[in-house]
Amino acid sequence: MARWSDFLQRLRGDANDTDRQRWLAILGLNRQLAAAQSQRQVLTVLVDEAVRLFGAERGFLVTAGGGPGYGVAVARSLDREAVANPERKLSTTILKRALDAGEALFSEDAQEGELGASQSVADLRLRSVLCVPLRAGERVLGALYLDHRFQAGAFAERDLPWLCAFADQGAIVLHLHGLLAENRAQAEALAEQNRSLQATVQAQAEALAAPDERLTRSALRHRFPGLLGESPALLRALCVLDRIADTDLPVLLTGESGTGKEVAARALHAEGPRRRGEFVAVNVAAIAADLLESELFGHAKGAFTGADRDRPGLLRQAAGGTLFLDELTEMSPDVQAKLLRALEQRTVRPVGGDREHPIDVRLVAATNRDVAQALAAGRLREDLYFRLAVVAVHLPPLRERPDDLVPLAEHFLQQAAAAQGRAAPPLGPDLAAALRARSWPGNLRQLRNEMQRLWALAGGGELRVGLLSPEEPRTGGSAPPATFDLAALERWAVERALQAAKGNKAEAARLLGIGRRTLYDKLGARPEPDGTD
C-alpha cells in the first residue's frame, strides 16, 4: 500500500489530472457536507463520486450493525442508479474482513489467490475489489466498498489512500448524524422525564397538602399489595410511588431500618414497565469493599486471584429490569464515582476488561441514614445523590403508623401460621394493647420477628401477653426518654438491646432488627478483629 506521506507529497508536487480530480471531489464533498439537508443525500453523492473517479462498476456504503451484522445505506451503479437487493450483491467475506479487522482490503483479481476460495466471491464472479472501513476514533462505523465484476486490475494499490480519504468523509457523516440522533433521543427522554417529574412533584404537593381523610388506597392506580397499611403517613409515600411506578426514573428510598424499603423497591419493579425483567437486590454493606466493584461491574477472567471466569456483574445481570442498592451510603467514594460514570454513560467496563458494555437498568437505591448528614460527612457523593434521587420517597417508621400496627401484626401472625398449614387466632384486646404500647425501634422487621416468635412459643395455643419478649431487660434497664427525641429514643433502644443480649452485639442487632454494621455505626465502634461480639 502506498504510504500516506507519499500521497500528500504528490498533492503538494506534480499531481496528475486523476489526483487533482479526486482532490477536487473531496473538497466538493466537504462543501456538500456542510450544506446537506440529509445523511442519505451526502452519502449518495459520495458513492457516486467514488464509482466515477475510481472506475468501479458498483459502489456500496455499508453501516455496521443491522441484520447479518451490517446494513447497506447506499448502493449505486456506474449509471448513477440504485442497485436492487444490494445485500445480495456484496461479498460477505470481503466485507466481514474489513469490518472486523478495521483495515482496508484490495484485490486486483479476487478470483485468484485466497479470496478465490470464498463462496460469495465465486457466486458474484468478482474481479476487482476495494473495501475501506469507515472509522471514528477506535470505532468502525461501516465500510466503503467498490467492485468490478468484469475487469481485473480496475483498481491499483495507489488508489487505497484516496479511497481512505473518501471513507473519512463518509465516517464524518455517519458519526455526526449518529450524534444528532443520540441528541434527539436524549432530548426526547429528558422531555419525558421532565413531564414525569412534574407529575411527581405535583403528586407530592397534593399528598402533602391533602387532608388525611382524602388519602385512600382506592385513589391509587397501582395496588402495591406488599405495602400494607392505611395510615396517612404510608399513603403519602404510596401516592408518590404510584405516580412513578410506570416510569424508568431513578428512585432513592429513605427511612429507618426495617421500614420496608426493599419491599417498596420490589413493588415499584412489579408494578412498572420492567416487570418482565429481573429484580436484582444487593446490600452494599454486606459485601467487602474490595469486592463490591467487581460485584457491580463484573470482571474479566484473570483480573485478580480467583477470577477463573468472566462475570457480567449485577448492572448487566439486571438488564431490562431493576437493580436495588440497599445501604447506599456504605459504598466507598471511589466505587460511587465509577457507578455515577456507568449511569451517565449507560455503559460498564468490567474489572480487568478492555471494552465497554451497554447497560439498560432502572436503579432504585435506599439508605437508613440521614441524607443531609451523609452528604456533609462525605459518605455520599453529591453528584451521585442528584443522579439517583430524581425522586426521593420517605418510608415512615412504625411509630408514625399507630393505626397500622395491629393489622400488620395480624398479617405477620397469619404468615407464620400459614407456613405450618394452620390458621392463626385473632389478637385479643390485651395483646393488641401491649403491642401498641411498644416503641418498635426495629419497625416492621422487628414486628414480624416478634409475631413469628409469638406463634412459635404459643405452639398453636392461646396467644398471651406473657409470651411477648420482655420490653425491659431482665437485668433491669433505664426508662424510655420522657420527651419524644428520636436520637435519644434510638440510644435508649440500643442500650436496652445490649443489656438484653449481655453485651453480645450480634445478638443485640438481631433483637433490634438491624444489621451488625449499622449497630456499630450507632455505637461509634468497629467490629471485633476476630469477627466475634
Secondary structure as UniProt FT lines:
FT   HELIX           4..12
FT   HELIX           17..35
FT   HELIX           39..54
FT   STRAND          58..64
FT   TURN            67..68
FT   STRAND          70..77
FT   TURN            78..79
FT   HELIX           86..88
FT   HELIX           92..101
FT   STRAND          105..107
FT   TURN            110..111
FT   HELIX           114..117
FT   HELIX           119..124
FT   STRAND          128..136
FT   TURN            137..138
FT   STRAND          139..148
FT   TURN            152..153
FT   TURN            157..158
FT   HELIX           159..209
FT   HELIX           212..214
FT   HELIX           217..219
FT   TURN            225..226
FT   HELIX           232..244
FT   TURN            245..246
FT   STRAND          251..254
FT   TURN            257..258
FT   HELIX           261..271
FT   TURN            273..276
FT   STRAND          279..283
FT   HELIX           284..286
FT   HELIX           289..297
FT   TURN            301..302
FT   TURN            305..306
FT   HELIX           314..317
FT   TURN            318..320
FT   STRAND          322..326
FT   HELIX           328..330
FT   HELIX           333..345
FT   STRAND          347..348
FT   STRAND          357..358
FT   STRAND          362..367
FT   HELIX           371..376
FT   TURN            377..378
FT   HELIX           382..388
FT   TURN            389..390
FT   STRAND          391..394
FT   HELIX           398..400
FT   HELIX           402..404
FT   HELIX           405..418
FT   TURN            419..421
FT   HELIX           429..436
FT   TURN            441..442
FT   HELIX           443..458
FT   TURN            459..460
FT   HELIX           465..467
FT   TURN            474..475
FT   HELIX           486..500
FT   TURN            501..503
FT   HELIX           505..512
FT   HELIX           516..523
FT   TURN            529..530
//
